[in-house]
Amino acid sequence: GMGDNRIGSADSRLWGPVPEDNIIGRPIIRFMPPSFLPGNASYTTDSHNNSQ
């Protein structure tokens, strides 16, 4: 969705995806793809994945 200031809002549609090198931390829960939501328990956790 858009913010309250539609004319002045800027999101990933303007800037594109965040470069991977700019991401700090790791996800706890990943929901993929969004078509699984809502109400579907199809999700993964990365708590057992220590690859970096």
mmJSON file of the N, C-alpha and C atoms, coordinates in Angstrom:
{"data_MODEL":{"atom_site":{
"group_PDB":["ATOM","ATOM","ATOM","ATOM","ATOM","ATOM","ATOM","ATOM","ATOM","ATOM","ATOM","ATOM","ATOM","ATOM","ATOM","ATOM","ATOM","ATOM","ATOM","ATOM","ATOM","ATOM","ATOM","ATOM","ATOM","ATOM","ATOM","ATOM","ATOM","ATOM","ATOM","ATOM","ATOM","ATOM","ATOM","ATOM","ATOM","ATOM","ATOM","ATOM","ATOM","ATOM","ATOM","ATOM","ATOM","ATOM","ATOM","ATOM","ATOM","ATOM","ATOM","ATOM","ATOM","ATOM","ATOM","ATOM","ATOM","ATOM","ATOM","ATOM","ATOM","ATOM","ATOM","ATOM","ATOM","ATOM","ATOM","ATOM","ATOM","ATOM","ATOM","ATOM","ATOM","ATOM","ATOM","ATOM","ATOM","ATOM","ATOM","ATOM","ATOM","ATOM","ATOM","ATOM","ATOM","ATOM","ATOM","ATOM","ATOM","ATOM","ATOM","ATOM","ATOM","ATOM","ATOM","ATOM","ATOM","ATOM","ATOM","ATOM","ATOM","ATOM","ATOM","ATOM","ATOM","ATOM","ATOM","ATOM","ATOM","ATOM","ATOM","ATOM","ATOM","ATOM","ATOM","ATOM","ATOM","ATOM","ATOM","ATOM","ATOM","ATOM","ATOM","ATOM","ATOM","ATOM","ATOM","ATOM","ATOM","ATOM","ATOM","ATOM","ATOM","ATOM","ATOM","ATOM","ATOM","ATOM","ATOM","ATOM","ATOM","ATOM","ATOM","ATOM","ATOM","ATOM","ATOM","ATOM","ATOM","ATOM","ATOM","ATOM","ATOM","ATOM","ATOM","ATOM"],
"id":[1,2,3,4,5,6,7,8,9,10,11,12,13,14,15,16,17,18,19,20,21,22,23,24,25,26,27,28,29,30,31,32,33,34,35,36,37,38,39,40,41,42,43,44,45,46,47,48,49,50,51,52,53,54,55,56,57,58,59,60,61,62,63,64,65,66,67,68,69,70,71,72,73,74,75,76,77,78,79,80,81,82,83,84,85,86,87,88,89,90,91,92,93,94,95,96,97,98,99,100,101,102,103,104,105,106,107,108,109,110,111,112,113,114,115,116,117,118,119,120,121,122,123,124,125,126,127,128,129,130,131,132,133,134,135,136,137,138,139,140,141,142,143,144,145,146,147,148,149,150,151,152,153,154,155,156],
"type_symbol":["N","C","C","N","C","C","N","C","C","N","C","C","N","C","C","N","C","C","N","C","C","N","C","C","N","C","C","N","C","C","N","C","C","N","C","C","N","C","C","N","C","C","N","C","C","N","C","C","N","C","C","N","C","C","N","C","C","N","C","C","N","C","C","N","C","C","N","C","C","N","C","C","N","C","C","N","C","C","N","C","C","N","C","C","N","C","C","N","C","C","N","C","C","N","C","C","N","C","C","N","C","C","N","C","C","N","C","C","N","C","C","N","C","C","N","C","C","N","C","C","N","C","C","N","C","C","N","C","C","N","C","C","N","C","C","N","C","C","N","C","C","N","C","C","N","C","C","N","C","C","N","C","C","N","C","C"],
"label_atom_id":["N","CA","C","N","CA","C","N","CA","C","N","CA","C","N","CA","C","N","CA","C","N","CA","C","N","CA","C","N","CA","C","N","CA","C","N","CA","C","N","CA","C","N","CA","C","N","CA","C","N","CA","C","N","CA","C","N","CA","C","N","CA","C","N","CA","C","N","CA","C","N","CA","C","N","CA","C","N","CA","C","N","CA","C","N","CA","C","N","CA","C","N","CA","C","N","CA","C","N","CA","C","N","CA","C","N","CA","C","N","CA","C","N","CA","C","N","CA","C","N","CA","C","N","CA","C","N","CA","C","N","CA","C","N","CA","C","N","CA","C","N","CA","C","N","CA","C","N","CA","C","N","CA","C","N","CA","C","N","CA","C","N","CA","C","N","CA","C","N","CA","C","N","CA","C","N","CA","C","N","CA","C"],
"label_alt_id":[null,null,null,null,null,null,null,null,null,null,null,null,null,null,null,null,null,null,null,null,null,null,null,null,null,null,null,null,null,null,null,null,null,null,null,null,null,null,null,null,null,null,null,null,null,null,null,null,null,null,null,null,null,null,null,null,null,null,null,null,null,null,null,null,null,null,null,null,null,null,null,null,null,null,null,null,null,null,null,null,null,null,null,null,null,null,null,null,null,null,null,null,null,null,null,null,null,null,null,null,null,null,null,null,null,null,null,null,null,null,null,null,null,null,null,null,null,null,null,null,null,null,null,null,null,null,null,null,null,null,null,null,null,null,null,null,null,null,null,null,null,null,null,null,null,null,null,null,null,null,null,null,null,null,null,null],
"label_comp_id":["GLY","GLY","GLY","MET","MET","MET","GLY","GLY","GLY","ASP","ASP","ASP","ASN","ASN","ASN","ARG","ARG","ARG","ILE","ILE","ILE","GLY","GLY","GLY","SER","SER","SER","ALA","ALA","ALA","ASP","ASP","ASP","SER","SER","SER","ARG","ARG","ARG","LEU","LEU","LEU","TRP","TRP","TRP","GLY","GLY","GLY","PRO","PRO","PRO","VAL","VAL","VAL","PRO","PRO","PRO","GLU","GLU","GLU","ASP","ASP","ASP","ASN","ASN","ASN","ILE","ILE","ILE","ILE","ILE","ILE","GLY","GLY","GLY","ARG","ARG","ARG","PRO","PRO","PRO","ILE","ILE","ILE","ILE","ILE","ILE","ARG","ARG","ARG","PHE","PHE","PHE","MET","MET","MET","PRO","PRO","PRO","PRO","PRO","PRO","SER","SER","SER","PHE","PHE","PHE","LEU","LEU","LEU","PRO","PRO","PRO","GLY","GLY","GLY","ASN","ASN","ASN","ALA","ALA","ALA","SER","SER","SER","TYR","TYR","TYR","THR","THR","THR","THR","THR","THR","ASP","ASP","ASP","SER","SER","SER","HIS","HIS","HIS","ASN","ASN","ASN","ASN","ASN","ASN","SER","SER","SER","GLN","GLN","GLN"],
"label_asym_id":["A","A","A","A","A","A","A","A","A","A","A","A","A","A","A","A","A","A","A","A","A","A","A","A","A","A","A","A","A","A","A","A","A","A","A","A","A","A","A","A","A","A","A","A","A","A","A","A","A","A","A","A","A","A","A","A","A","A","A","A","A","A","A","A","A","A","A","A","A","A","A","A","A","A","A","A","A","A","A","A","A","A","A","A","A","A","A","A","A","A","A","A","A","A","A","A","A","A","A","A","A","A","A","A","A","A","A","A","A","A","A","A","A","A","A","A","A","A","A","A","A","A","A","A","A","A","A","A","A","A","A","A","A","A","A","A","A","A","A","A","A","A","A","A","A","A","A","A","A","A","A","A","A","A","A","A"],
"label_entity_id":["1","1","1","1","1","1","1","1","1","1","1","1","1","1","1","1","1","1","1","1","1","1","1","1","1","1","1","1","1","1","1","1","1","1","1","1","1","1","1","1","1","1","1","1","1","1","1","1","1","1","1","1","1","1","1","1","1","1","1","1","1","1","1","1","1","1","1","1","1","1","1","1","1","1","1","1","1","1","1","1","1","1","1","1","1","1","1","1","1","1","1","1","1","1","1","1","1","1","1","1","1","1","1","1","1","1","1","1","1","1","1","1","1","1","1","1","1","1","1","1","1","1","1","1","1","1","1","1","1","1","1","1","1","1","1","1","1","1","1","1","1","1","1","1","1","1","1","1","1","1","1","1","1","1","1","1"],
"label_seq_id":[1,1,1,2,2,2,3,3,3,4,4,4,5,5,5,6,6,6,7,7,7,8,8,8,9,9,9,10,10,10,11,11,11,12,12,12,13,13,13,14,14,14,15,15,15,16,16,16,17,17,17,18,18,18,19,19,19,20,20,20,21,21,21,22,22,22,23,23,23,24,24,24,25,25,25,26,26,26,27,27,27,28,28,28,29,29,29,30,30,30,31,31,31,32,32,32,33,33,33,34,34,34,35,35,35,36,36,36,37,37,37,38,38,38,39,39,39,40,40,40,41,41,41,42,42,42,43,43,43,44,44,44,45,45,45,46,46,46,47,47,47,48,48,48,49,49,49,50,50,50,51,51,51,52,52,52],
"pdbx_PDB_ins_code":[null,null,null,null,null,null,null,null,null,null,null,null,null,null,null,null,null,null,null,null,null,null,null,null,null,null,null,null,null,null,null,null,null,null,null,null,null,null,null,null,null,null,null,null,null,null,null,null,null,null,null,null,null,null,null,null,null,null,null,null,null,null,null,null,null,null,null,null,null,null,null,null,null,null,null,null,null,null,null,null,null,null,null,null,null,null,null,null,null,null,null,null,null,null,null,null,null,null,null,null,null,null,null,null,null,null,null,null,null,null,null,null,null,null,null,null,null,null,null,null,null,null,null,null,null,null,null,null,null,null,null,null,null,null,null,null,null,null,null,null,null,null,null,null,null,null,null,null,null,null,null,null,null,null,null,null],
"Cartn_x":[0.811,0.0,0.852,0.217,0.881,0.781,1.676,1.636,0.603,0.561,-0.38,-0.046,1.207,1.665,1.952,0.895,1.077,2.015,1.896,2.721,4.192,4.465,5.847,6.373,5.568,6.002,7.002,7.971,8.939,9.145,8.979,9.178,9.98,9.977,10.808,10.438,9.226,8.88,9.714,10.146,11.004,12.481,12.879,14.297,14.783,13.882,14.292,14.619,15.079,15.376,16.605,16.676,17.816,18.989,20.177,21.342,21.617,21.948,22.168,23.24,24.257,25.323,24.82,23.661,23.105,22.189,21.993,21.106,21.926,21.49,22.163,21.224,21.719,20.899,20.451,19.512,18.973,17.494,16.725,15.286,15.008,13.93,13.481,12.442,11.507,10.476,10.386,10.261,10.141,8.838,8.0,6.753,6.944,6.954,7.145,6.302,5.747,5.426,4.201,3.96,2.808,1.477,1.378,0.116,-0.294,0.634,0.302,-0.51,-0.471,-1.134,-2.494,-3.45,-3.476,-4.055,-3.868,-4.505,-3.846,-2.757,-2.076,-0.822,-0.582,0.563,1.835,1.892,3.086,4.097,4.971,6.028,7.263,8.408,9.646,10.306,11.105,11.935,13.376,14.218,15.634,16.432,15.77,16.466,17.405,17.162,18.028,19.033,19.021,19.918,20.998,22.212,23.312,24.233,23.834,24.676,24.718,25.878,26.018,26.822],
"Cartn_y":[-1.187,0.0,1.246,2.305,3.604,4.259,5.173,5.92,7.03,7.82,8.936,10.023,10.118,11.154,10.513,10.178,9.474,10.196,11.495,12.242,12.2,12.264,12.283,10.943,9.88,8.567,7.955,7.241,6.515,5.149,4.098,2.751,1.948,0.632,-0.204,-0.109,0.36,0.545,1.657,2.61,3.69,3.318,2.757,2.52,1.137,0.179,-1.187,-1.953,-3.19,-3.999,-3.485,-3.829,-3.454,-4.356,-3.785,-4.63,-5.562,-6.805,-7.793,-7.345,-6.632,-6.154,-5.135,-4.527,-3.533,-4.148,-5.45,-6.119,-6.59,-6.186,-6.568,-7.486,-8.593,-9.525,-10.683,-11.457,-12.591,-12.726,-13.278,-13.422,-14.488,-14.307,-15.318,-16.212,-15.59,-16.334,-15.773,-16.655,-16.233,-16.805,-15.946,-16.362,-16.263,-17.394,-17.373,-18.439,-18.242,-16.941,-16.348,-15.058,-14.412,-15.081,-15.824,-16.478,-17.525,-17.973,-18.922,-18.265,-16.961,-16.246,-15.738,-15.446,-15.715,-17.087,-17.548,-18.748,-20.055,-20.016,-21.25,-21.367,-22.5,-22.694,-22.994,-22.638,-22.879,-21.775,-22.003,-21.055,-21.833,-21.18,-21.82,-20.953,-21.569,-20.812,-21.103,-20.124,-20.286,-20.607,-20.939,-21.16,-22.366,-23.307,-24.473,-24.339,-23.234,-23.02,-22.042,-22.538,-21.676,-21.302,-21.552,-21.194,-19.689,-19.201,-17.747,-17.46],
"Cartn_z":[0.0,0.0,0.0,-0.303,-0.328,1.039,1.311,2.555,2.504,3.564,3.629,2.613,2.211,1.29,-0.066,-0.815,-2.087,-3.049,-3.148,-4.1,-3.7,-2.392,-1.923,-1.453,-1.574,-1.105,-2.077,-1.527,-2.343,-1.698,-2.481,-1.969,-2.985,-2.853,-3.715,-5.192,-5.486,-6.902,-7.52,-6.708,-7.192,-7.087,-5.934,-5.652,-6.05,-6.219,-6.523,-5.249,-5.393,-4.215,-3.459,-2.187,-1.353,-1.722,-1.965,-2.242,-1.051,-1.331,-0.267,0.724,0.256,1.149,2.161,1.923,2.846,3.9,3.85,4.805,5.995,7.192,8.431,9.204,9.691,10.458,9.599,10.154,9.413,9.729,8.801,9.05,10.099,10.833,11.786,11.114,10.403,9.68,8.268,7.281,5.883,5.335,4.785,4.147,2.641,1.938,0.503,-0.155,-1.278,-1.854,-1.16,-1.361,-0.721,-1.049,-2.143,-2.499,-1.465,-0.619,0.443,1.55,1.658,2.746,2.307,3.126,4.561,4.853,6.07,6.562,6.184,5.445,5.089,5.942,6.518,7.403,6.626,5.352,4.55,4.793,5.729,6.024,6.422,6.378,6.798,7.84,8.669,9.604,9.257,9.423,9.136,10.395,11.496,12.755,12.703,11.784,11.68,10.543,9.846,8.712,9.125,9.312,9.741,8.595,7.353,6.213,6.045,5.682,5.49,4.261],
"occupancy":[1.0,1.0,1.0,1.0,1.0,1.0,1.0,1.0,1.0,1.0,1.0,1.0,1.0,1.0,1.0,1.0,1.0,1.0,1.0,1.0,1.0,1.0,1.0,1.0,1.0,1.0,1.0,1.0,1.0,1.0,1.0,1.0,1.0,1.0,1.0,1.0,1.0,1.0,1.0,1.0,1.0,1.0,1.0,1.0,1.0,1.0,1.0,1.0,1.0,1.0,1.0,1.0,1.0,1.0,1.0,1.0,1.0,1.0,1.0,1.0,1.0,1.0,1.0,1.0,1.0,1.0,1.0,1.0,1.0,1.0,1.0,1.0,1.0,1.0,1.0,1.0,1.0,1.0,1.0,1.0,1.0,1.0,1.0,1.0,1.0,1.0,1.0,1.0,1.0,1.0,1.0,1.0,1.0,1.0,1.0,1.0,1.0,1.0,1.0,1.0,1.0,1.0,1.0,1.0,1.0,1.0,1.0,1.0,1.0,1.0,1.0,1.0,1.0,1.0,1.0,1.0,1.0,1.0,1.0,1.0,1.0,1.0,1.0,1.0,1.0,1.0,1.0,1.0,1.0,1.0,1.0,1.0,1.0,1.0,1.0,1.0,1.0,1.0,1.0,1.0,1.0,1.0,1.0,1.0,1.0,1.0,1.0,1.0,1.0,1.0,1.0,1.0,1.0,1.0,1.0,1.0],
"B_iso_or_equiv":[0.0,0.0,0.0,0.0,0.0,0.0,0.0,0.0,0.0,0.0,0.0,0.0,0.0,0.0,0.0,0.0,0.0,0.0,0.0,0.0,0.0,0.0,0.0,0.0,0.0,0.0,0.0,0.0,0.0,0.0,0.0,0.0,0.0,0.0,0.0,0.0,0.0,0.0,0.0,0.0,0.0,0.0,0.0,0.0,0.0,0.0,0.0,0.0,0.0,0.0,0.0,0.0,0.0,0.0,0.0,0.0,0.0,0.0,0.0,0.0,0.0,0.0,0.0,0.0,0.0,0.0,0.0,0.0,0.0,0.0,0.0,0.0,0.0,0.0,0.0,0.0,0.0,0.0,0.0,0.0,0.0,0.0,0.0,0.0,0.0,0.0,0.0,0.0,0.0,0.0,0.0,0.0,0.0,0.0,0.0,0.0,0.0,0.0,0.0,0.0,0.0,0.0,0.0,0.0,0.0,0.0,0.0,0.0,0.0,0.0,0.0,0.0,0.0,0.0,0.0,0.0,0.0,0.0,0.0,0.0,0.0,0.0,0.0,0.0,0.0,0.0,0.0,0.0,0.0,0.0,0.0,0.0,0.0,0.0,0.0,0.0,0.0,0.0,0.0,0.0,0.0,0.0,0.0,0.0,0.0,0.0,0.0,0.0,0.0,0.0,0.0,0.0,0.0,0.0,0.0,0.0],
"pdbx_formal_charge":[null,null,null,null,null,null,null,null,null,null,null,null,null,null,null,null,null,null,null,null,null,null,null,null,null,null,null,null,null,null,null,null,null,null,null,null,null,null,null,null,null,null,null,null,null,null,null,null,null,null,null,null,null,null,null,null,null,null,null,null,null,null,null,null,null,null,null,null,null,null,null,null,null,null,null,null,null,null,null,null,null,null,null,null,null,null,null,null,null,null,null,null,null,null,null,null,null,null,null,null,null,null,null,null,null,null,null,null,null,null,null,null,null,null,null,null,null,null,null,null,null,null,null,null,null,null,null,null,null,null,null,null,null,null,null,null,null,null,null,null,null,null,null,null,null,null,null,null,null,null,null,null,null,null,null,null],
"auth_seq_id":[1,1,1,2,2,2,3,3,3,4,4,4,5,5,5,6,6,6,7,7,7,8,8,8,9,9,9,10,10,10,11,11,11,12,12,12,13,13,13,14,14,14,15,15,15,16,16,16,17,17,17,18,18,18,19,19,19,20,20,20,21,21,21,22,22,22,23,23,23,24,24,24,25,25,25,26,26,26,27,27,27,28,28,28,29,29,29,30,30,30,31,31,31,32,32,32,33,33,33,34,34,34,35,35,35,36,36,36,37,37,37,38,38,38,39,39,39,40,40,40,41,41,41,42,42,42,43,43,43,44,44,44,45,45,45,46,46,46,47,47,47,48,48,48,49,49,49,50,50,50,51,51,51,52,52,52],
"auth_comp_id":["GLY","GLY","GLY","MET","MET","MET","GLY","GLY","GLY","ASP","ASP","ASP","ASN","ASN","ASN","ARG","ARG","ARG","ILE","ILE","ILE","GLY","GLY","GLY","SER","SER","SER","ALA","ALA","ALA","ASP","ASP","ASP","SER","SER","SER","ARG","ARG","ARG","LEU","LEU","LEU","TRP","TRP","TRP","GLY","GLY","GLY","PRO","PRO","PRO","VAL","VAL","VAL","PRO","PRO","PRO","GLU","GLU","GLU","ASP","ASP","ASP","ASN","ASN","ASN","ILE","ILE","ILE","ILE","ILE","ILE","GLY","GLY","GLY","ARG","ARG","ARG","PRO","PRO","PRO","ILE","ILE","ILE","ILE","ILE","ILE","ARG","ARG","ARG","PHE","PHE","PHE","MET","MET","MET","PRO","PRO","PRO","PRO","PRO","PRO","SER","SER","SER","PHE","PHE","PHE","LEU","LEU","LEU","PRO","PRO","PRO","GLY","GLY","GLY","ASN","ASN","ASN","ALA","ALA","ALA","SER","SER","SER","TYR","TYR","TYR","THR","THR","THR","THR","THR","THR","ASP","ASP","ASP","SER","SER","SER","HIS","HIS","HIS","ASN","ASN","ASN","ASN","ASN","ASN","SER","SER","SER","GLN","GLN","GLN"],
"auth_asym_id":["A","A","A","A","A","A","A","A","A","A","A","A","A","A","A","A","A","A","A","A","A","A","A","A","A","A","A","A","A","A","A","A","A","A","A","A","A","A","A","A","A","A","A","A","A","A","A","A","A","A","A","A","A","A","A","A","A","A","A","A","A","A","A","A","A","A","A","A","A","A","A","A","A","A","A","A","A","A","A","A","A","A","A","A","A","A","A","A","A","A","A","A","A","A","A","A","A","A","A","A","A","A","A","A","A","A","A","A","A","A","A","A","A","A","A","A","A","A","A","A","A","A","A","A","A","A","A","A","A","A","A","A","A","A","A","A","A","A","A","A","A","A","A","A","A","A","A","A","A","A","A","A","A","A","A","A"],
"auth_atom_id":["N","CA","C","N","CA","C","N","CA","C","N","CA","C","N","CA","C","N","CA","C","N","CA","C","N","CA","C","N","CA","C","N","CA","C","N","CA","C","N","CA","C","N","CA","C","N","CA","C","N","CA","C","N","CA","C","N","CA","C","N","CA","C","N","CA","C","N","CA","C","N","CA","C","N","CA","C","N","CA","C","N","CA","C","N","CA","C","N","CA","C","N","CA","C","N","CA","C","N","CA","C","N","CA","C","N","CA","C","N","CA","C","N","CA","C","N","CA","C","N","CA","C","N","CA","C","N","CA","C","N","CA","C","N","CA","C","N","CA","C","N","CA","C","N","CA","C","N","CA","C","N","CA","C","N","CA","C","N","CA","C","N","CA","C","N","CA","C","N","CA","C","N","CA","C","N","CA","C","N","CA","C"],
"pdbx_PDB_model_num":[1,1,1,1,1,1,1,1,1,1,1,1,1,1,1,1,1,1,1,1,1,1,1,1,1,1,1,1,1,1,1,1,1,1,1,1,1,1,1,1,1,1,1,1,1,1,1,1,1,1,1,1,1,1,1,1,1,1,1,1,1,1,1,1,1,1,1,1,1,1,1,1,1,1,1,1,1,1,1,1,1,1,1,1,1,1,1,1,1,1,1,1,1,1,1,1,1,1,1,1,1,1,1,1,1,1,1,1,1,1,1,1,1,1,1,1,1,1,1,1,1,1,1,1,1,1,1,1,1,1,1,1,1,1,1,1,1,1,1,1,1,1,1,1,1,1,1,1,1,1,1,1,1,1,1,1]
}}}
